[in-house]
Amino acid sequence: MATADQVKALVRSHAEGDDSHFYAVAMQVAARAAKSGQSRFAQELRDLVDEAKSASQKTTARSLRPVPMTQPRGDLAGLLAVSYPDRRMSDLVVDPSVRTALERVLTEQRQRDRLQEHGFEPLHSLLLIGSPGTGKTLSASVLAGELRLPLFVIRLEVLITKFLGETASKLRLIFDAIAETRGVYLFDEVDALAGDRSATNDVGEIRRVLNSFLQFLEHDASPSLLIATTNHPHLLDRAMFRRFGAVIEYPLPTPDIARAVVRNRLASFGTRALRWSQIDEAAAGLSHAEITLACENAAKLSILTGSSGVTSAALVAALQDRKTACGR
């Protein structure tokens, strides 16, 4: 029979509309039932999950998935990488202030017509700042998934060239695409493009590129959502902060957020027996991504050694390994 943690995980995932997590936990319940001798119940539960998945996939295929668009062609083909995320806000465990800011973006984007009737434009440009692994790039994927829009990632390694004027020309191509094709456009690690113009080791071409980028941002009136991220906000030119409708800071997880990350990733294993005070200490200073990776490493070790669940000792050891690997 299901554990208390599994029941809570089922209810939580159902409430959040997270079907994949709901089915995963249900299959864990079936496996537990089979192991305890309730083979008939286990098989019936598996059949129900399979039927529900099949029905859900048919519905999604008909009406929920974003309509695939033509892949970028010509010069744009090397500059943009396109995907169609199915991420949801339930996939994102972040600080409440970050969640509130993202939910406002979604509300304004979904009610853009209502705002425009009164002469206002929805938030359509975001600068996300914070340490690596705190959820900035994932947030772009979540926003695209929630809005049923394609996600276009700008390939900065292709955009930035050594030839005079070429980078600015490529930038114009990208902003033309932003205006013509509605989507979520991500400039990841934008400090490579928008460094401080006052830096003593800067060169004239980079300054011209930054000036072009700032002008494109200032005059962008497209229906798309433009997102830039950086791990190093101190490297950005100060004018960048004025060009975005919202600047959202992603802090390292608090103990409460770290616990939520652990519960979310280990929901199918059960977390009631974990010694949270030890885990809080071991997780301090780690990012969301590092905590998630530690959970996965501890879970895989539990599976391979035949343990009944993830122990506090195993998780603490995995978290400490991440600190060592990150030099913390």
N, C-alpha and C positions, 0 to 999 in steps of 0.2 A: 504494500500500500504506500501511497505517497507520504513523504515526510512533510513536516510543517513548512520547511523552507521551500519545498517544491510546490506546495499548494499556494503559498504566497507568490512565488515566481509565476505560476500559472495565472493568478488573478491580476498581478501587476502587468504582465505582458498582454493579457487580454484587454485591460483598461487602456493601455498605450497603443493598442492596435499593432503590436509587434508579433505578427503571425509566425515568423521563423523561430523566434525564441519560444513562443507558446508550444509549437510542435516539438521542438527539441526537448523541452522539459517533459512533455507528455510521453515522448519515447523513453526518457529516463525512468518515468513512472512504470511504463510497461516492462522495461528491463528488470526493474526491482521486483515487480510482481512475479515475473517468470522465475526469477531466482528464488523467490520464497514459495514456489510451488503453485502459484495461481496462473497456470498456463493458459486456461481458457479466457480469463479476464485480460491477460496480457495480449493475446492474439486479437481479441475484439477491439482493444484500445488501439493496437497497431493498425487494424483495418479502418477504424474511424479516422485516424490521423491521415492515412493514405487517401481516403475519400475526400477529406476536407482539403488536403493539399491540391488534389486534382481539380476540385471545384474552384479553389482560389486561383490556381494558375490560369484556368480558362477565363475567369472574370478579369484577372489582371491583363491577360493577353488582349482581351477585347477593348477594355476601357481605361486601364490605369497606367500602363506603361507609356512613357513619352514616345511620340511618333518619331521613328528614326529619321534623321535628316541626312542629306547628302554630305559625305565627308568633305572637309576642306580640300580644295583643289588648287592647282597652280602654285603660286608663291606662298599661299596660306597653308598648304599641305604640310610644310616643314615647320611652320610657326605655331600651329595649334594642334593639340591632341584632344580629341573629343570622346566623351563617355556619357552614359545615361544612368546616373546613380539611382538606387532605390533606397537610400538611407533615409531615416526618419529622426525626428527629435528624440525619440526614445533610445536611439543608438548613442546619444551624446550625453556623457556625464561631465558636467562643467559647473563652475561656480554659478550660484543663482543670478548674480549680476550679468554674467555672460548670457545665460539662458533668457533672461528678460529682454536683453538687447536684441538677440536673434529673433525672439518671438515678435518683437515690435517690427522688425524688418519684414517678417512673413506677413503680418497683419497689413502693413502698408502696401506690400506688393500685391496681396490678394484683393485689396480694396482700392487699387490704383484708380479705377474709373470714378469711384466716389470722391476721392481726393481731387482728381483733375477737374471734376465738376465745380469745385470751389476754388480752382486756381492754384492748387498745390500739386507737387510731384512727390511720389513715394521715395523713401530712402533707396538709393540705387548705387551707392559707392561706399565701401567699407574698408577700413584699414585695421587689420587684426595684428596685435602685437603680443609677444610673450615668448617664454622659453620653448625650445623644441619639445615636441611631444605633448603639448597641452591642449591640442584639439583644434588648432587653427585651420589646417588643411581639411580635416574631417568636417569642420563646420561648413566649408564651401560645398562639400559633397552633400551634406544634410540639407542645406538650403536649396540646392538643385533638385534633390529628391523630393522635398516637400512641395516645391513649386512646379514639379513635373517639367523641368527645363533641362536641356543638355548642359553638361559642364565642359567648358573649353579651358584647357590649361595652356597658358602661353609658355612656349619653350624659350626661356631666356638665353640658353646657351646657343641657340640658333639666331635669336633676334639680335644679340650684341655682336657686332663684327668690328674689324679693325679698319674697314674702308670708310673714308670720309663721306658722310651723308647717307650711307646705306642703312644704318640702324634707324634713323629718323624716318626714312621711306618705308621701312618695314612696320614701324609703329603706326604710320598712317593706314597701312593695309589692315592692321589689326583693329583700329578704331572704326574703320569703314565697316568691317565685319560685325563689330559690336553694335553699330547702328542698324545694320541690315538684318541681322539674324538674332532674335531675342534668345538669350541664354545667360548662364552664370559664367563669367570670365575671370579666371584666377591668375594673378601675377604672384606666384609663390616666391618667397625670398626676394622681394622687390628691391632690397637695398643694393643688389647688384646693378640695378638700373637707375636708382634714385639716390645715390650717395650725396653727401653734403658738398655743395658747390664751393665752399670755402676751404675745403681740404687742400693742404699745400702740395700734395702729390697728384692733384687732379690735372687732367689735360683738357684742352679746348674742346675736343670732339665729345667727350663725356658730358661736359657742361651743356653743349648744344643739344645732346640727346635728352638730358634732364629737362631743359627748357621746353623742348618739344613735347615731352611726356606731360609736363605740368599744364601746358596749353591744351593738349587733347583732353586731359581730365577736366579742366575748367569749363570747356565748351561741350562736354559730353551731355547730350540730352536724349540718349537712346532709351529704349524700354528694357534694356538688359541690366543685369546686376553685376557690377564690377567689384571684385574683391582683391585686395593686395595683402600679403602677409610678410612679416619680418620677425626674425629672432633677435635682431639688433636695432631697435628703434633709434638708438643714439647715433647710428651711422646715417640715418636719413636726413635729407635736406629738410629744414624746418617748414618750408613751403608745402611739403607733401601733406602735412597734417591738416592744412587748411583746405586742401582740395577734396577731402572725403567727407561725406555726409555724416559718418559716424566713425569714431575710433574706439575699438573694443579691446580692452586689455585682458589677456588670459593669464591668471596667476597659477602658480603651482598649487596642486590640490591641498585643501585643508584636511585634517583627520577625517572629518565627516564625508568629504568628497572622496577621499582615498578608500574609505570603507564602502562607499557606494560603488566605486569601480570594482573592488574585490567581489562584492555581492553580485554585481551584474555579470562578471566574467565567470564566477564559480557557482552560479545559481543552481545548476544541475547536480552539483556535488553536495550542496548543503554547507552552510557557514555558521550554524548555531554554536558549534563546539570550538570555534576559533577564539584564541585569546587576543582580544582586540588591542589591549594595551601594548602587547609585544609587537603586534603588526603595525600599530600607529607609529611606534618608535622606529621600526625598520623601514617604513615607507616614507618617513619624513624627508623632504628634499627631493623626492623622485617625482617625475612627471606622470601624467595619466598613462602615456604610452609605455613608460618603463614599468609601472605597476601592473598594467595589463599583461605585459610580456612575462613578468615574474609569476603572475597567476597561471599563465599558460604553461610555463616551465614546471611549476609545482604540480599542476594537474596532470601533465603528461607523465611525470615521474610516478604519480600515484597510480595511473593506469598501468604503466609498464611493470610496476612492482606488485601489482595486485592488491593494493591497499583499498580499504573500504571508503576512503575519502581523503581529502586534502587536509593534512595536519598543520597545526600552527607552526611547528618546527620546520616543516618542509617549505611553507610559504615564507617564513622569516628568512630562511637560508637563501631562497630564490631572490628575495628583495635585497638582501645584503650582497648577493652576487651582482645584481644590477648596479648597486652603488659602487662596487669595486670596478666594474666594467666602465662606468661613467666617470671614474676618478673622484668620487665623492666620499 
